[in-house]
Amino acid sequence: MLPAVSKVGLVLGGGGITGAAFHFGTLLAIEMATGWHPDEAEVLVGTSSGAFVGAMVRGDALHLDSLAGTGETQDEIHDWLNGYLYRRGTPRGALRWLRRGLLPAIRRPSLHVALGSPGVYRTDGLEEWVSDAIGPLADSWPDKPTALVAYDVERRTRVPFGTEAAPKVSFSSAVAASSAVPFVYEPVQIGERWYADGGLASGTSADLLLAHPERLDLVLIVAPLAADAPRSSGRFYEDVFDKVGRAALAAELAMIRTQWPDTDILVLRPDEAVLDIARPNPMSVGAAIPTFLETLRSMRHELAHGSVWQVLQSHLCKTRPATHGGYASTLRNRPRVG
C-alpha cells in the first residue's frame, strides 16, 4: 500500500446502527474513489457508532460482512444484528439515574436527563461484535493514535479512551462504553467508574485532533447526526438532535480553524434521501442495509462535487485523474447499487 499523500485526521461521529451504516458507505465510497484506506489516517476519533466503525477501520474489518454478517436474506441479517445489539438485561441503576440525571435536569433542564439511566439491553454483545470482527486487537489497542470518546456519568466529563487523560482499557470495552446509548443500554462500568455514550458531550469531539503534536493537512469528519437541514417529514426530535450536533461541531471546527488555519476541513453529512431511511429510529436494524446502500448512491454524487473532489484529490488520491470532470463522469456512470 502506498503511503498517504497527506496527514489526515478522521472523525467518526455518533448515530446509532444507521449511523454506522452511513459511515461504512461513506468510507468505502471514499476508498473506491481515491484509493485511500481510512486506516491510513494519522489520527482517528470515534464516538458512539463512530467508535464501533473506528474499531473496524483500525482492525482492517471495514467491509460489508462486519456490518451485516454473511446472511443472504433480510431476516438472516436482522437476526445477526439483533444478536449483537439487543441482548436483554435487567434494568438497574434507578438510584444512580435519579441522582446523576433526573434530579439535576429538573433543576436545570438539559439532555443530561439521560445520565446514568437504566437500560433495557447489555453492551456485552457490542464487545463480542468487535472481538469477532477484529480478533486479538479487541483486547489491546491500536498502535496508531486512536481516541474513542465516552462520558463519565458521575463527573459529567467526556473521556477519550486511548489518550493519557483516560484509564487504560481494551478496545472492545471502549467501544461498548462509547456506544452505551442512554435508556437503550445500561452504562458500562470500567474500574470504579460508570460510562455512557460519548455523544452526551459531543457527537463528534473533533477538537481532540488538536492534541496531535503536528498540524494535520486534512480533517475529514463524517457526521451522521449533524444534518444541515431538517428532514421535510421528520419528527420534532430529529431536528433537536441535529441542532445539538451542528452546534457542537461548529464550535469544534472554529477551534481547529483558529489553531490550524492552513488545514483543509471536509464534513460529510447524510442528505435527505439517506435521512428518510436512517430516521426516525437510528437504532433500527431493518434500516441499516438500506441506509448503507442509499449512502453509496448519495456519495456517488457528493464526492464528485467540485469543491469536495478538489479536497479529496489534493490529499487522498493515489493515482490522480487528469481532470475532475473525468472522475465525476466515472462516478455518475457507475452502476447503481441495490
C-alpha positions in Angstrom: 0.0 0.0 0.0 1.3 3.4 -0.9 1.8 5.9 1.8 -0.9 8.5 2.3 -0.5 11.8 0.4 -1.3 13.9 3.4 -1.6 13.6 7.2 -5.3 13.1 7.8 -7.4 13.4 11.0 -10.5 11.2 10.7 -13.5 11.9 12.9 -16.4 9.5 13.0 -19.5 10.8 14.8 -22.3 9.1 16.6 -25.6 8.0 15.0 -26.8 4.5 16.0 -26.8 1.5 13.8 -27.9 3.6 10.8 -25.1 6.0 11.6 -22.7 3.1 11.4 -24.1 2.2 8.1 -23.6 5.7 6.9 -20.0 5.6 8.0 -19.5 2.3 6.2 -21.0 3.6 2.9 -19.1 6.9 3.1 -15.7 5.5 3.9 -16.0 2.7 1.3 -17.0 5.2 -1.3 -14.0 7.4 -0.5 -11.7 4.4 -0.7 -13.2 3.4 -4.1 -12.9 6.9 -5.4 -9.4 7.7 -4.2 -7.5 4.5 -3.3 -7.0 5.9 0.3 -7.8 3.4 3.0 -9.3 5.0 6.2 -6.7 3.2 8.4 -4.1 5.4 6.9 -5.5 8.3 8.9 -2.8 9.8 11.1 -5.3 10.2 14.0 -8.8 8.7 14.4 -11.5 10.0 16.8 -14.7 7.9 17.2 -17.8 8.5 19.2 -20.7 6.0 19.8 -21.4 4.3 16.4 -18.3 6.1 15.2 -16.3 4.3 17.9 -17.5 0.9 16.6 -16.7 1.9 13.0 -13.3 3.2 14.2 -12.6 -0.2 15.6 -13.5 -1.7 12.2 -11.1 0.8 10.5 -8.2 0.1 12.8 -8.9 -3.6 12.8 -8.9 -3.9 9.0 -12.5 -5.0 9.1 -14.2 -2.2 7.1 -16.2 -4.5 4.8 -19.9 -5.4 4.5 -19.6 -8.7 6.4 -18.6 -6.7 9.5 -21.9 -4.7 9.2 -24.3 -7.3 8.1 -22.7 -10.7 8.6 -22.9 -13.4 5.9 -26.7 -13.8 5.8 -28.3 -13.8 2.4 -31.9 -12.9 3.4 -33.3 -9.8 5.2 -34.4 -12.0 8.1 -30.9 -13.6 8.5 -29.3 -10.1 8.5 -31.8 -8.8 11.1 -31.3 -11.8 13.3 -27.5 -11.4 13.1 -27.6 -7.7 14.0 -30.1 -8.3 16.8 -27.9 -10.9 18.3 -25.2 -8.4 18.9 -27.2 -5.2 19.5 -30.1 -6.3 21.6 -29.2 -8.6 24.4 -31.7 -8.1 27.2 -30.6 -7.3 30.6 -32.2 -6.5 33.9 -32.8 -2.7 34.1 -30.8 -1.4 37.1 -29.3 1.8 38.4 -32.5 3.7 39.0 -31.0 5.4 42.1 -27.9 6.4 40.0 -30.1 7.9 37.4 -32.2 9.8 40.0 -29.0 11.4 41.5 -27.0 11.9 38.3 -29.5 12.6 35.7 -33.2 13.2 36.6 -32.9 15.5 39.7 -30.2 17.8 38.2 -32.2 18.0 34.9 -35.3 19.0 36.8 -33.4 21.9 38.4 -31.7 22.8 35.1 -33.3 21.1 32.0 -30.8 19.6 29.6 -30.1 16.4 27.6 -28.2 15.2 30.6 -31.5 14.0 32.0 -30.4 10.7 30.5 -27.2 10.4 32.5 -26.9 7.0 34.2 -30.3 5.9 33.1 -31.2 2.2 33.4 -31.0 0.4 30.0 -33.0 -2.5 28.7 -30.0 -4.0 26.9 -26.5 -5.1 27.8 -23.4 -4.0 26.0 -21.5 -7.3 26.1 -22.9 -8.0 22.6 -21.2 -4.9 21.3 -17.9 -6.1 22.8 -18.4 -9.5 21.2 -19.2 -8.0 17.8 -15.9 -6.0 17.9 -14.0 -9.1 19.0 -15.5 -11.3 16.3 -14.7 -8.7 13.7 -11.1 -7.7 14.5 -9.8 -10.5 16.6 -7.0 -10.1 19.2 -6.8 -6.3 18.6 -10.1 -6.1 20.5 -8.3 -6.9 23.8 -5.5 -4.4 23.3 -5.2 -1.0 21.5 -4.1 0.1 18.0 -0.6 1.4 17.5 -1.8 4.3 15.5 -3.3 7.3 17.5 -7.0 6.4 18.2 -9.4 8.0 20.6 -12.8 6.6 21.4 -15.0 9.0 23.4 -17.2 8.0 26.3 -18.9 10.1 29.0 -18.2 9.8 32.8 -21.6 9.7 34.4 -20.6 11.0 37.8 -18.0 13.6 36.8 -20.0 14.7 33.8 -17.0 14.9 31.5 -16.0 13.3 28.3 -13.3 10.6 28.5 -11.2 10.0 25.3 -10.1 6.4 25.8 -6.7 5.8 24.1 -5.2 9.0 25.4 -3.2 9.8 28.6 -6.3 11.5 30.0 -8.2 8.2 30.3 -7.8 4.9 32.1 -6.3 2.1 30.1 -9.0 -0.2 28.7 -9.4 -2.8 25.9 -10.5 -1.6 22.5 -13.8 -3.6 22.7 -14.6 -2.2 26.2 -14.0 1.4 25.0 -16.4 0.8 22.0 -19.1 -0.5 24.4 -18.7 2.5 26.8 -18.7 5.0 24.0 -21.8 3.3 22.5 -23.9 3.0 25.7 -26.9 5.0 24.4 -29.0 6.2 27.5 -32.3 4.3 28.1 -31.2 1.7 25.5 -28.0 0.3 27.1 -27.0 0.2 30.7 -23.9 2.3 31.5 -20.6 0.5 31.3 -18.5 0.1 34.4 -14.8 0.3 34.0 -12.9 0.2 37.2 -14.9 2.1 39.7 -16.5 4.5 37.2 -19.6 4.3 35.0 -19.6 5.5 31.4 -22.3 6.3 28.9 -22.5 7.3 25.2 -19.8 9.8 24.3 -22.4 11.8 22.3 -23.6 13.2 25.6 -20.6 15.5 25.4 -20.5 15.9 21.6 -21.5 13.8 18.6 -18.1 14.4 17.1 -15.4 15.7 19.5 -13.3 16.8 16.5 -11.4 19.2 18.7 -9.5 16.3 20.2 -7.4 16.2 17.0 -5.7 19.4 18.2 -3.8 17.3 20.8 -1.8 15.9 17.9 1.7 17.3 18.1 1.8 18.3 14.5 -0.7 20.1 12.3 -2.8 17.8 10.1 -3.2 18.5 6.4 -6.8 17.4 6.3 -9.6 16.9 8.8 -12.2 14.6 7.5 -15.4 14.4 9.5 -18.3 12.0 9.0 -21.3 13.3 11.0 -24.5 11.2 10.8 -26.2 13.3 13.5 -25.4 16.8 12.3 -27.5 17.1 9.2 -27.6 20.6 7.5 -31.4 21.0 7.4 -34.5 19.3 8.9 -36.0 16.4 7.1 -39.2 17.5 5.4 -41.2 14.7 7.0 -39.1 14.4 10.1 -40.2 14.2 13.7 -39.5 17.1 16.0 -36.8 15.4 18.0 -34.8 14.6 14.9 -34.1 18.3 14.3 -33.4 18.8 18.0 -30.6 16.2 17.9 -29.2 17.6 14.7 -29.2 21.1 16.0 -27.2 20.0 19.1 -24.8 18.1 16.8 -24.4 21.0 14.4 -23.7 23.4 17.3 -21.1 21.2 18.9 -19.4 20.5 15.6 -19.4 24.2 14.6 -17.6 25.1 17.9 -15.1 22.4 17.3 -14.4 23.5 13.7 -13.9 27.0 14.9 -11.2 25.8 17.3 -9.5 23.8 14.6 -9.5 26.7 12.2 -8.1 29.0 14.8 -5.2 26.8 15.7 -4.6 25.3 12.3 -5.7 27.9 9.7 -4.0 26.1 6.8 -5.7 22.8 7.4 -8.4 21.7 5.0 -11.6 20.5 6.5 -14.2 18.3 4.9 -17.5 17.4 6.6 -19.7 14.7 5.1 -23.3 14.5 6.3 -26.4 12.5 5.3 -28.6 14.1 2.7 -32.4 13.9 2.9 -32.6 10.7 0.9 -30.4 9.0 3.4 -32.2 10.6 6.3 -35.5 9.3 5.1 -34.2 5.8 5.6 -31.9 6.3 8.6 -34.6 8.2 10.6 -36.7 8.4 12.7 -35.1 5.4 14.6 -31.3 5.3 14.3 -31.3 2.0 16.2 -33.4 0.2 13.7 -31.6 -2.9 12.4 -34.1 -3.1 9.5 -32.8 0.3 8.3 -29.1 -0.5 8.4 -28.5 -2.1 5.0 -30.9 0.3 3.2 -29.1 3.2 4.7 -25.7 1.7 3.6 -27.0 1.3 0.0 -28.5 4.8 -0.1 -25.3 6.3 1.3 -23.3 4.7 -1.6 -25.8 6.3 -4.0 -25.6 9.7 -2.4 -21.8 9.7 -2.1 -21.5 8.9 -5.8 -22.7 12.5 -6.3 -21.4 14.1 -3.2 -17.8 13.1 -3.8 -18.0 14.2 -7.4 -19.0 17.7 -6.4 -16.3 20.1 -7.5 -15.3 21.5 -4.0 -15.4 18.1 -2.4 -13.5 16.3 -5.1 -10.8 19.0 -5.1 -10.1 18.4 -1.5 -10.1 14.6 -1.9 -7.8 14.8 -4.9 -5.4 17.1 -3.2 -5.0 15.0 -0.1 -6.0 11.4 -0.7 -5.7 10.3 -4.3 -3.0 7.7 -5.0 -3.5 8.0 -8.8 -4.6 11.4 -9.9 -7.1 11.6 -12.7 -6.3 14.1 -15.5 -9.4 16.2 -14.8 -12.1 16.5 -12.2 -14.7 16.2 -15.0 -13.4 12.7 -16.0 -13.6 11.5 -12.4 -17.1 13.0 -11.9 -18.2 11.2 -15.1 -16.8 7.9 -13.9 -18.8 8.2 -10.6 -22.0 9.2 -12.4 -21.7 6.3 -14.8 -21.1 3.6 -12.2 -23.9 1.0 -11.9 -26.4 1.8 -9.2 -26.1 -0.5 -6.1 -29.0 -2.4 -4.8 
